[in-house]
């Protein structure tokens, strides 16, 4: 079992410590760094090379959306999982390149499962978002997207991996990645 290397970016120390302790209960997860701001996270990123960065949205200075965008530009292989109190930032987070979007009211098992899903190339979205913001996000986005892009976005919202999308739509994975980039560019 490969170890998933994680960086936590959260401005509240007590939340970071709680997340670290929760994740350390999973033998396949290792918190390699913590940061209290987006700037601090970018400064540490190269030294610790995490597989996944878990970030909050609202932080002093650089927020989680800007961090996600800058991180994905500089380190495209590193996945970002947003963990926040806010539902309304789903669209900007996904547009910035977030692989998943979770609300902080989830259980430890759900967080661990979501981290593993991101590692496998899936895009977890917290269930409470699916009825509201996620449905509106997909619906609103489809109006701006081509049929191919809308189909890919719908499958992403269902948590389907890039490989699964390729199989379901009879595309290559390269085509799926290109379509995802087109979706992000349009948003």
C-alpha positions, 0 to 999 in steps of 0.5 A, a space after each residue: 500500500 503506497 503512502 499518500 503524502 498530504 499537506 494541510 493548509 488551514 489557518 486555525 491551528 486546532 483544526 490542523 491538529 485535529 485533521 493531522 491526528 485523524 489522518 494519522 489513524 490511517 496507515 496509508 496516510 502521512 501528513 508531511 507538512 502544515 501551513 496556516 496560509 496559502 503563501 506559507 503552503 507554496 513556500 513549503 511545497 517544493 521541499 515536501 512534495 505532497 501528493 494531495 494538498 487539503 486546503 480551506 477556502 477562507 484564510 488571511 492573505 491568499 485564499 484557498 481558491 488562489 492557492 489552488 490555481 497557483 499550485 496547479 500551475 506550478 505543480 500539476 501532479 499535486 491534487 487539491 482537496 478543498 475542505 471548507 464550511 462554505 458551499 458557495 465556492 464550489 464552482 470557483 474551486 473546481 475552475 481553479 483545479 480542485 480535485 474535490 470539494 468537501 464540507 467540514 461536517 463530514 466524518 473521518 471515514 468520509 474524509 479518508 475515503 475522499 482522500 483515497 478517491 482523489 489519489 485514484 483520480 476521482 473527484 469527490 464532492 460532499 453529498 450535502 452539496 449534490 442536491 443544491 450547489 453541485 446540481 446548480 453548478 453542473 446545470 449552469 455550466 452546461 449552458 456554457 459548455 459543448 455537449 462533449 464538455 457537459 457530458 464529461 462534467 456530469 461524469 466528474 460530478 458523479 465521481 467518475 475517474 478520468 479513465 472511467 470517463 474515457 471508457 464511458 464516452 469512448 474517448 482516450 484519457 488524453 482527450 478527457 484531460 483536454 476536455 477537462 482543461 477546456 471546461 476549466 478555461 471556460 469557467 
